[in-house]
Amino acid sequence: MTEAIGNNSAIAYQEALAEKRHYDNLSWTIGAVILIFVGALFAYIFQIKADTYWIVVAKRGGAALFGILLSYLWVRIYERNRFYAEVANEKARDCEKMMSIEGVAHGEMRGTIEEKILLKNTGFDGAKIAEPIQVPLKRDSMHEVVKSVIYIVWLVLIIECFIP
């Protein structure tokens, strides 16, 4: 009976980690496609011409608004997928507790809380290869980085509307 529970925990653990990877990959794939499209929109906006300056601004503004909406959509998708990835990470931590192991999910949590990772520098057999090294982690939130990039994209799109 205990072996069956252990096997189920191992399967649930693998599924939780796979789900986390899925949502992370999905976030960045969608983001890459949208940012490529918005990048092409930068070039397209300069091609918009009209007889008067304000008509050009209005037409470019419409194109820029479309780019802003697309990039906002990506931020919302990213935030939703990060939530789902964190739920999967919690499931993985629960499985690690049931299996009495400290795996990837607990390692990520510990690294985030302690703001460092300890590289043990041991071989497969557990023998020490080199002295352990503590690697500091930066406290930068990926959410803040994504939002900062999007704000810069929005600013450039808006400025681009007014360049004659």
Steps between C-alpha positions, in 0.01 A plus 500: 500500500779745591674431168179585310471830688865575425451427130192721488692779675785467253259519205318799653840666561606451138165632378521809723848584373390439139200729551727771641732472197200509266367829637845655509569401137155617394554843657829559321388356166194726490713794615758440227236487227329816625826692541609402148167625368526825698857542373372472144235755593777747594625490140149510355400810697771706330361397161162659576470826304221752446441855379491665842701443815198428724361237262839328511495519881146356509584210265826425679316528832257231390785267407682582824185433703476158335862427604432622853194277530692197371786555744252552785338171404838330532553647849162366611573156349843502668348584839233232467754238396732596786209439737439155350873423516507592869200274564690217327808582709291472817377158383861397440598614852213296646623193309854561625369506857315171446810341351727652769733662249624853451471540125484780247183659639641535851838605360342786305301611802806485729713691246238773473460538877872482582601702190780253422569155364756265649694310233622189683752404230472127554523220248236239425637278775480785753875558516607864530645637176561855625407721793131598514416840351217733598357684200296811588164547329370839399161602635381626161149382432444366149154656516657843543748438218220397261290802594798736461570367150135540404490857636803587287333345194187706568702819539684442172173423318344820630805716419518347154154633421618860524825476302441674164 
